Amino acid sequence: MHMPDIDYVGVWSFPIMGPDMPEDAPANVVEACQAVGRDLQCRWHGPDTYMQNCVWTVSMLDDGHCHLALDAGPRPKHKSAGTSPLRGFGLGGPHIEQPVQALTALIAGEVQDELAGGFPFVHWPIEKDRFLMPSLRDGRAVWVVRSSDRIVAEIGELCSR
């Protein structure tokens, strides 16, 4: 993903799921990105896409807002047949002073919109044949079944359910 020419006060890249985190990166943003990254590994309907080597990039502006990008990483040789690369994308707007749970729900919603709105279309995350909705409930970032308003899992823990 190509980011516009902007003078950022800091740029950090890190693995989609962690646990690695750059020392001086805003911890709440990294934690939120990695929680969303863990959930991207499951409940996916769309092309078989290899996600494990994807990389988040956080680019911070001088006012505390940041741009996020999720880009495909190298595809291992043993996973090359039948998989397609992630279509990289970027989003902007989060502020580094937002609480981690609010950032997690915001980033999950933005990633979901990016995946569903581009080609190839990806439905993520799903339960049976329906999208789950990211939401902030009682200070927790969670995935909710839209029709019943039932909480399925906290964001970052979806794959363990």
N, CA and C atoms as a LAMMPS dump frame, in Angstrom:
ITEM: TIMESTEP
0
ITEM: NUMBER OF ATOMS
483
ITEM: BOX BOUNDS ff ff ff
-5.0000000000000000e+02 5.0000000000000000e+02
-5.0000000000000000e+02 5.0000000000000000e+02
-5.0000000000000000e+02 5.0000000000000000e+02
ITEM: ATOMS id mol type element x y z
1 1 1 N 0.851 -1.171 0
2 1 2 C 0 0 0
3 1 3 C 0.891 1.226 0
4 2 1 N 0.603 2.139 -0.866
5 2 2 C 1.379 3.373 -0.953
6 2 3 C 0.705 4.438 -0.102
7 3 1 N 1.434 4.984 0.836
8 3 2 C 0.914 6.055 1.682
9 3 3 C 1.337 7.386 1.059
10 4 1 N 0.505 8.415 1.174
11 4 2 C 0.85 9.722 0.601
12 4 3 C 2.084 10.311 1.281
13 5 1 N 2.713 11.267 0.606
14 5 2 C 3.883 11.942 1.182
15 5 3 C 3.436 12.909 2.268
16 6 1 N 3.58 12.469 3.503
17 6 2 C 3.202 13.262 4.67
18 6 3 C 4.357 13.157 5.652
19 7 1 N 4.616 14.231 6.361
20 7 2 C 5.655 14.187 7.388
21 7 3 C 5.067 13.585 8.656
22 8 1 N 5.408 12.336 8.909
23 8 2 C 4.942 11.646 10.105
24 8 3 C 5.969 11.838 11.215
25 9 1 N 5.51 11.885 12.461
26 9 2 C 6.435 11.996 13.586
27 9 3 C 6.929 10.619 14.025
28 10 1 N 6.279 9.59 13.546
29 10 2 C 6.719 8.232 13.841
30 10 3 C 6.033 7.246 12.924
31 11 1 N 6.766 6.23 12.487
32 11 2 C 6.22 5.157 11.656
33 11 3 C 6.737 3.845 12.211
34 12 1 N 5.813 2.907 12.481
35 12 2 C 6.179 1.614 13.047
36 12 3 C 5.493 0.51 12.265
37 13 1 N 6.209 -0.57 12
38 13 2 C 5.646 -1.75 11.355
39 13 3 C 5.859 -2.944 12.278
40 14 1 N 4.865 -3.851 12.282
41 14 2 C 4.931 -4.997 13.18
42 14 3 C 4.03 -6.113 12.64
43 15 1 N 4.262 -7.358 13.07
44 15 2 C 3.488 -8.496 12.568
45 15 3 C 1.998 -8.375 12.897
46 16 1 N 1.185 -8.942 12.042
47 16 2 C -0.26 -8.835 12.155
48 16 3 C -0.804 -9.303 13.506
49 17 1 N -0.22 -10.349 14.078
50 17 2 C -0.758 -10.906 15.318
51 17 3 C 0.151 -10.701 16.513
52 18 1 N 1.329 -10.198 16.314
53 18 2 C 2.282 -10.061 17.419
54 18 3 C 3.073 -11.332 17.584
55 19 1 N 3.767 -11.502 18.657
56 19 2 C 3.765 -10.646 19.836
57 19 3 C 4.742 -9.48 19.722
58 20 1 N 5.495 -9.411 18.633
59 20 2 C 6.496 -8.354 18.504
60 20 3 C 5.836 -6.981 18.433
61 21 1 N 6.442 -6.015 19.144
62 21 2 C 5.953 -4.651 19.12
63 21 3 C 7.157 -3.724 19.182
64 22 1 N 7.229 -2.746 18.281
65 22 2 C 8.327 -1.774 18.359
66 22 3 C 8.302 -1.067 19.709
67 23 1 N 9.475 -0.818 20.257
68 23 2 C 9.591 -0.263 21.608
69 23 3 C 8.871 1.063 21.799
70 24 1 N 9.005 1.991 20.868
71 24 2 C 8.444 3.321 21.075
72 24 3 C 7.095 3.541 20.39
73 25 1 N 6.497 2.472 19.868
74 25 2 C 5.192 2.584 19.211
75 25 3 C 4.094 2.793 20.252
76 26 1 N 3.001 3.462 19.873
77 26 2 C 1.887 3.632 20.804
78 26 3 C 1.265 2.266 21.125
79 27 1 N 1.453 1.815 22.351
80 27 2 C 1.079 0.447 22.752
81 27 3 C -0.398 0.154 22.547
82 28 1 N -1.275 1.116 22.808
83 28 2 C -2.702 0.852 22.658
84 28 3 C -3.09 0.621 21.2
85 29 1 N -2.466 1.335 20.276
86 29 2 C -2.753 1.149 18.851
87 29 3 C -2.224 -0.21 18.399
88 30 1 N -1.02 -0.555 18.814
89 30 2 C -0.435 -1.845 18.434
90 30 3 C -1.278 -2.992 18.995
91 31 1 N -1.667 -2.889 20.247
92 31 2 C -2.488 -3.937 20.87
93 31 3 C -3.821 -4.097 20.138
94 32 1 N -4.446 -2.989 19.765
95 32 2 C -5.717 -3.039 19.036
96 32 3 C -5.533 -3.685 17.662
97 33 1 N -4.5 -3.293 16.941
98 33 2 C -4.231 -3.876 15.619
99 33 3 C -3.985 -5.379 15.726
100 34 1 N -3.207 -5.785 16.697
101 34 2 C -2.882 -7.2 16.829
102 34 3 C -4.089 -8.03 17.249
103 35 1 N -5.005 -7.468 18.044
104 35 2 C -6.235 -8.187 18.393
105 35 3 C -7.066 -8.44 17.137
106 36 1 N -7.205 -7.415 16.305
107 36 2 C -7.932 -7.567 15.044
108 36 3 C -7.208 -8.573 14.154
109 37 1 N -5.877 -8.504 14.11
110 37 2 C -5.083 -9.429 13.304
111 37 3 C -5.273 -10.879 13.717
112 38 1 N -5.38 -11.141 15.017
113 38 2 C -5.625 -12.521 15.475
114 38 3 C -6.962 -13.026 14.951
115 39 1 N -7.975 -12.173 14.974
116 39 2 C -9.296 -12.59 14.51
117 39 3 C -9.369 -12.743 12.998
118 40 1 N -8.482 -12.098 12.273
119 40 2 C -8.472 -12.252 10.811
120 40 3 C -8.083 -13.67 10.381
121 41 1 N -7.625 -14.476 11.304
122 41 2 C -7.197 -15.836 10.983
123 41 3 C -8.362 -16.815 10.905
124 42 1 N -9.588 -16.403 11.264
125 42 2 C -10.7 -17.356 11.305
126 42 3 C -12.015 -16.688 10.89
127 43 1 N -13.027 -17.53 10.707
128 43 2 C -14.398 -17.112 10.373
129 43 3 C -14.426 -16.19 9.16
130 44 1 N -13.774 -16.651 8.126
131 44 2 C -13.539 -15.897 6.903
132 44 3 C -14.236 -16.602 5.766
133 45 1 N -15.025 -15.897 4.97
134 45 2 C -15.618 -16.468 3.765
135 45 3 C -15.168 -15.614 2.59
136 46 1 N -14.416 -16.237 1.721
137 46 2 C -13.874 -15.533 0.568
138 46 3 C -12.716 -16.347 0.03
139 47 1 N -11.859 -15.74 -0.761
140 47 2 C -10.728 -16.478 -1.322
141 47 3 C -9.797 -16.961 -0.222
142 48 1 N -9.154 -18.087 -0.467
143 48 2 C -8.18 -18.615 0.487
144 48 3 C -6.975 -17.675 0.469
145 49 1 N -6.821 -16.93 1.526
146 49 2 C -5.788 -15.904 1.615
147 49 3 C -4.866 -16.21 2.777
148 50 1 N -3.58 -16.122 2.522
149 50 2 C -2.607 -16.367 3.574
150 50 3 C -2.374 -15.076 4.333
151 51 1 N -2.698 -15.076 5.633
152 51 2 C -2.65 -13.859 6.433
153 51 3 C -1.487 -13.798 7.423
154 52 1 N -0.893 -14.919 7.768
155 52 2 C 0.055 -14.969 8.879
156 52 3 C 1.252 -14.037 8.743
157 53 1 N 1.714 -13.734 7.555
158 53 2 C 2.889 -12.875 7.382
159 53 3 C 2.538 -11.419 7.084
160 54 1 N 1.272 -11.052 7.209
161 54 2 C 0.874 -9.675 6.943
162 54 3 C 1.48 -8.737 7.987
163 55 1 N 1.588 -7.483 7.612
164 55 2 C 2.26 -6.491 8.455
165 55 3 C 1.373 -5.257 8.61
166 56 1 N 1.22 -4.817 9.86
167 56 2 C 0.572 -3.542 10.163
168 56 3 C 1.621 -2.436 10.117
169 57 1 N 1.232 -1.272 9.645
170 57 2 C 2.08 -0.083 9.733
171 57 3 C 1.244 1.037 10.341
172 58 1 N 1.768 1.623 11.396
173 58 2 C 1.131 2.761 12.064
174 58 3 C 1.994 3.984 11.758
175 59 1 N 1.388 5.011 11.19
176 59 2 C 2.087 6.257 10.863
177 59 3 C 1.406 7.382 11.626
178 60 1 N 2.135 7.987 12.572
179 60 2 C 1.538 8.985 13.453
180 60 3 C 1.815 10.401 12.972
181 61 1 N 0.752 11.203 12.969
182 61 2 C 0.847 12.614 12.627
183 61 3 C 1.176 13.417 13.877
184 62 1 N 1.585 14.662 13.706
185 62 2 C 1.97 15.478 14.86
186 62 3 C 0.805 15.842 15.782
187 63 1 N -0.444 15.675 15.33
188 63 2 C -1.59 15.973 16.198
189 63 3 C -2.08 14.754 16.969
190 64 1 N -1.386 13.615 16.836
191 64 2 C -1.763 12.401 17.565
192 64 3 C -2.666 11.461 16.796
193 65 1 N -3.189 11.905 15.652
194 65 2 C -3.961 10.99 14.809
195 65 3 C -2.98 10.107 14.046
196 66 1 N -3.48 8.996 13.545
197 66 2 C -2.566 8.12 12.809
198 66 3 C -3.25 7.5 11.606
199 67 1 N -2.434 7.062 10.686
200 67 2 C -2.857 6.284 9.535
201 67 3 C -2.413 4.853 9.788
202 68 1 N -3.27 3.917 9.432
203 68 2 C -2.943 2.496 9.571
204 68 3 C -2.962 1.856 8.198
205 69 1 N -2.079 0.906 8.002
206 69 2 C -2.069 0.136 6.766
207 69 3 C -1.861 -1.326 7.124
208 70 1 N -2.523 -2.195 6.404
209 70 2 C -2.316 -3.634 6.535
210 70 3 C -1.893 -4.133 5.166
211 71 1 N -0.688 -4.658 5.091
212 71 2 C -0.136 -5.109 3.818
213 71 3 C 0.211 -6.587 3.867
214 72 1 N 0.153 -7.206 2.712
215 72 2 C 0.531 -8.611 2.6
216 72 3 C 2.015 -8.764 2.84
217 73 1 N 2.366 -9.8 3.556
218 73 2 C 3.764 -10.14 3.747
219 73 3 C 4.157 -11.218 2.755
220 74 1 N 5.373 -11.702 2.847
221 74 2 C 5.799 -12.762 1.925
222 74 3 C 5.012 -14.038 2.169
223 75 1 N 4.66 -14.704 1.09
224 75 2 C 3.92 -15.963 1.174
225 75 3 C 4.916 -17.11 1.214
226 76 1 N 4.841 -17.953 2.24
227 76 2 C 5.773 -19.08 2.31
228 76 3 C 5.581 -20.041 1.14
229 77 1 N 6.627 -20.706 0.764
230 77 2 C 6.576 -21.628 -0.378
231 77 3 C 5.545 -22.721 -0.189
232 78 1 N 5.418 -23.232 1.036
233 78 2 C 4.492 -24.34 1.262
234 78 3 C 3.025 -23.904 1.218
235 79 1 N 2.722 -22.606 1.174
236 79 2 C 1.355 -22.111 1.107
237 79 3 C 1.042 -21.448 -0.23
238 80 1 N 1.894 -21.618 -1.232
239 80 2 C 1.706 -20.865 -2.462
240 80 3 C 0.579 -21.403 -3.336
241 81 1 N 0.304 -22.673 -3.301
242 81 2 C -0.73 -23.222 -4.173
243 81 3 C -2.111 -22.934 -3.592
244 82 1 N -2.979 -22.364 -4.409
245 82 2 C -4.357 -22.166 -4.017
246 82 3 C -4.634 -20.998 -3.095
247 83 1 N -3.649 -20.175 -2.836
248 83 2 C -3.898 -19.014 -1.985
249 83 3 C -3.679 -17.742 -2.781
250 84 1 N -4.308 -16.684 -2.342
251 84 2 C -4.106 -15.394 -2.992
252 84 3 C -3.562 -14.412 -1.972
253 85 1 N -2.84 -13.401 -2.432
254 85 2 C -2.295 -12.421 -1.487
255 85 3 C -3.404 -11.509 -0.964
256 86 1 N -3.207 -11.016 0.217
257 86 2 C -4.119 -10.042 0.792
258 86 3 C -4.07 -8.771 -0.037
259 87 1 N -5.221 -8.193 -0.275
260 87 2 C -5.281 -6.893 -0.929
261 87 3 C -5.008 -5.866 0.153
262 88 1 N -3.86 -5.247 0.127
263 88 2 C -3.497 -4.282 1.146
264 88 3 C -4.416 -3.075 1.135
265 89 1 N -4.545 -2.449 2.281
266 89 2 C -5.39 -1.274 2.386
267 89 3 C -4.926 -0.4 3.537
268 90 1 N -5.404 0.818 3.541
269 90 2 C -5.064 1.748 4.599
270 90 3 C -6.311 2.435 5.11
271 91 1 N -6.211 2.984 6.305
272 91 2 C -7.307 3.728 6.893
273 91 3 C -6.736 4.818 7.774
274 92 1 N -7.507 5.831 8
275 92 2 C -7.015 6.939 8.799
276 92 3 C -8.022 7.374 9.836
277 93 1 N -7.538 8.13 10.794
278 93 2 C -8.45 8.715 11.747
279 93 3 C -8.262 8.411 13.208
280 94 1 N -7.85 7.185 13.585
281 94 2 C -7.751 6.913 15.016
282 94 3 C -6.769 7.867 15.7
283 95 1 N -7.03 8.196 16.934
284 95 2 C -6.141 9.033 17.732
285 95 3 C -5.447 8.151 18.749
286 96 1 N -4.16 8.348 18.943
287 96 2 C -3.387 7.459 19.808
288 96 3 C -3.783 7.546 21.28
289 97 1 N -4.544 8.552 21.655
290 97 2 C -4.962 8.652 23.046
291 97 3 C -6.288 7.958 23.322
292 98 1 N -6.908 7.364 22.292
293 98 2 C -8.139 6.619 22.515
294 98 3 C -7.827 5.357 23.318
295 99 1 N -8.763 4.924 24.17
296 99 2 C -8.546 3.675 24.911
297 99 3 C -8.415 2.489 23.956
298 100 1 N -7.661 1.492 24.367
299 100 2 C -7.379 0.344 23.506
300 100 3 C -8.661 -0.358 23.051
301 101 1 N -9.645 -0.482 23.91
302 101 2 C -10.876 -1.175 23.519
303 101 3 C -11.643 -0.384 22.454
304 102 1 N -11.692 0.93 22.581
305 102 2 C -12.354 1.757 21.565
306 102 3 C -11.611 1.663 20.234
307 103 1 N -10.285 1.693 20.289
308 103 2 C -9.482 1.541 19.068
309 103 3 C -9.699 0.174 18.429
310 104 1 N -9.778 -0.862 19.247
311 104 2 C -9.963 -2.225 18.733
312 104 3 C -11.279 -2.326 17.965
313 105 1 N -12.376 -1.835 18.543
314 105 2 C -13.668 -1.887 17.86
315 105 3 C -13.656 -1.043 16.584
316 106 1 N -13.044 0.128 16.639
317 106 2 C -12.955 1.006 15.477
318 106 3 C -12.158 0.349 14.349
319 107 1 N -10.992 -0.179 14.667
320 107 2 C -10.137 -0.801 13.65
321 107 3 C -10.811 -2.045 13.071
322 108 1 N -11.449 -2.849 13.915
323 108 2 C -12.154 -4.045 13.425
324 108 3 C -13.237 -3.656 12.429
325 109 1 N -13.987 -2.609 12.723
326 109 2 C -15.03 -2.161 11.804
327 109 3 C -14.472 -1.651 10.486
328 110 1 N -13.376 -0.908 10.559
329 110 2 C -12.752 -0.393 9.338
330 110 3 C -12.195 -1.522 8.47
331 111 1 N -11.551 -2.5 9.106
332 111 2 C -11.008 -3.637 8.356
333 111 3 C -12.148 -4.426 7.725
334 112 1 N -13.216 -4.659 8.483
335 112 2 C -14.372 -5.375 7.951
336 112 3 C -14.938 -4.653 6.73
337 113 1 N -15.082 -3.335 6.804
338 113 2 C -15.599 -2.556 5.675
339 113 3 C -14.673 -2.644 4.459
340 114 1 N -13.371 -2.558 4.688
341 114 2 C -12.401 -2.639 3.585
342 114 3 C -12.469 -3.997 2.886
343 115 1 N -12.558 -5.064 3.666
344 115 2 C -12.581 -6.405 3.081
345 115 3 C -13.878 -6.661 2.318
346 116 1 N -14.994 -6.22 2.867
347 116 2 C -16.295 -6.463 2.228
348 116 3 C -16.523 -5.555 1.028
349 117 1 N -15.854 -4.403 0.993
350 117 2 C -16.107 -3.43 -0.052
351 117 3 C -15.218 -3.529 -1.269
352 118 1 N -14.254 -4.421 -1.266
353 118 2 C -13.336 -4.51 -2.405
354 118 3 C -13.462 -5.837 -3.112
355 119 1 N -12.738 -5.979 -4.177
356 119 2 C -12.744 -7.25 -4.901
357 119 3 C -11.403 -7.921 -4.687
358 120 1 N -11.322 -9.179 -4.37
359 120 2 C -12.465 -10.073 -4.174
360 120 3 C -13.164 -9.769 -2.86
361 121 1 N -14.475 -9.994 -2.831
362 121 2 C -15.268 -9.708 -1.643
363 121 3 C -14.975 -10.733 -0.56
364 122 1 N -14.78 -10.252 0.646
365 122 2 C -14.499 -11.121 1.785
366 122 3 C -15.526 -10.833 2.866
367 123 1 N -16.146 -11.865 3.358
368 123 2 C -17.082 -11.73 4.467
369 123 3 C -16.343 -12.16 5.724
370 124 1 N -16.124 -11.199 6.622
371 124 2 C -15.368 -11.467 7.83
372 124 3 C -15.799 -10.518 8.922
373 125 1 N -15.867 -10.996 10.116
374 125 2 C -16.037 -12.392 10.499
375 125 3 C -17.511 -12.781 10.373
376 126 1 N -17.722 -14.071 10.244
377 126 2 C -19.091 -14.559 10.09
378 126 3 C -19.388 -15.622 11.142
379 127 1 N -20.664 -15.763 11.404
380 127 2 C -21.172 -16.894 12.189
381 127 3 C -22.282 -17.472 11.35
382 128 1 N -22.102 -18.723 10.962
383 128 2 C -22.96 -19.366 9.979
384 128 3 C -22.87 -18.558 8.693
385 129 1 N -23.922 -17.859 8.299
386 129 2 C -23.857 -17.087 7.057
387 129 3 C -24.051 -15.589 7.284
388 130 1 N -23.805 -15.13 8.513
389 130 2 C -24.031 -13.721 8.823
390 130 3 C -22.78 -13.045 9.36
391 131 1 N -22.654 -11.762 8.996
392 131 2 C -21.563 -10.956 9.535
393 131 3 C -21.729 -10.778 11.034
394 132 1 N -20.609 -10.725 11.729
395 132 2 C -20.599 -10.283 13.119
396 132 3 C -20.247 -8.807 13.114
397 133 1 N -20.757 -8.07 14.065
398 133 2 C -20.537 -6.631 14.117
399 133 3 C -19.591 -6.29 15.267
400 134 1 N -18.547 -5.493 15.006
401 134 2 C -17.708 -5.049 16.118
402 134 3 C -18.446 -3.99 16.926
403 135 1 N -18.318 -4.072 18.227
404 135 2 C -19.035 -3.145 19.087
405 135 3 C -18.264 -2.938 20.381
406 136 1 N -18.537 -1.841 21.04
407 136 2 C -17.957 -1.559 22.35
408 136 3 C -19.076 -1.735 23.37
409 137 1 N -18.945 -2.735 24.229
410 137 2 C -19.958 -3.043 25.233
411 137 3 C -19.319 -3.107 26.605
412 138 1 N -19.82 -2.317 27.519
413 138 2 C -19.315 -2.297 28.892
414 138 3 C -17.797 -2.163 28.937
415 139 1 N -17.254 -1.334 28.043
416 139 2 C -15.817 -1.095 28.018
417 139 3 C -15.004 -2.19 27.357
418 140 1 N -15.664 -3.154 26.714
419 140 2 C -14.967 -4.254 26.026
420 140 3 C -15.273 -4.201 24.537
421 141 1 N -14.268 -4.481 23.724
422 141 2 C -14.461 -4.577 22.279
423 141 3 C -14.882 -6.008 21.979
424 142 1 N -16.069 -6.167 21.386
425 142 2 C -16.643 -7.501 21.184
426 142 3 C -17.224 -7.645 19.784
427 143 1 N -17.405 -8.911 19.384
428 143 2 C -18.118 -9.252 18.162
429 143 3 C -19.539 -9.62 18.563
430 144 1 N -20.513 -9.053 17.854
431 144 2 C -21.921 -9.217 18.192
432 144 3 C -22.684 -9.75 16.98
433 145 1 N -23.629 -10.678 17.224
434 145 2 C -24.55 -11.111 16.187
435 145 3 C -25.561 -9.982 16.015
436 146 1 N -25.615 -9.414 14.84
437 146 2 C -26.448 -8.229 14.612
438 146 3 C -27.931 -8.479 14.908
439 147 1 N -28.456 -9.602 14.455
440 147 2 C -29.895 -9.843 14.567
441 147 3 C -30.364 -10.062 16
442 148 1 N -29.536 -10.689 16.826
443 148 2 C -29.954 -10.989 18.199
444 148 3 C -29.248 -10.141 19.244
445 149 1 N -28.274 -9.35 18.819
446 149 2 C -27.488 -8.52 19.73
447 149 3 C -26.726 -9.364 20.76
448 150 1 N -26.407 -10.606 20.382
449 150 2 C -25.694 -11.532 21.261
450 150 3 C -24.189 -11.375 21.062
451 151 1 N -23.439 -11.297 22.167
452 151 2 C -21.982 -11.22 22.111
453 151 3 C -21.423 -12.611 21.849
454 152 1 N -20.584 -12.723 20.823
455 152 2 C -19.973 -14.003 20.46
456 152 3 C -18.612 -14.162 21.126
457 153 1 N -17.785 -13.117 21.076
458 153 2 C -16.433 -13.18 21.652
459 153 3 C -15.868 -11.776 21.738
460 154 1 N -14.85 -11.624 22.578
461 154 2 C -14.107 -10.374 22.577
462 154 3 C -13.261 -10.332 21.31
463 155 1 N -13.05 -9.151 20.77
464 155 2 C -12.198 -9.016 19.598
465 155 3 C -10.776 -9.387 20.003
466 156 1 N -10.192 -10.297 19.259
467 156 2 C -8.864 -10.828 19.575
468 156 3 C -8.95 -12.261 20.083
469 157 1 N -10.148 -12.711 20.444
470 157 2 C -10.33 -14.053 20.977
471 157 3 C -11.328 -14.876 20.168
472 158 1 N -11.683 -14.401 18.989
473 158 2 C -12.686 -15.068 18.174
474 158 3 C -12.258 -16.453 17.717
475 159 1 N -10.995 -16.61 17.381
476 159 2 C -10.523 -17.895 16.849
477 159 3 C -10.509 -18.998 17.896
478 160 1 N -10.466 -18.639 19.157
479 160 2 C -10.434 -19.672 20.196
480 160 3 C -11.833 -20.171 20.542
481 161 1 N -12.849 -19.635 19.903
482 161 2 C -14.24 -20.058 20.174
483 161 3 C -14.74 -21.004 19.13
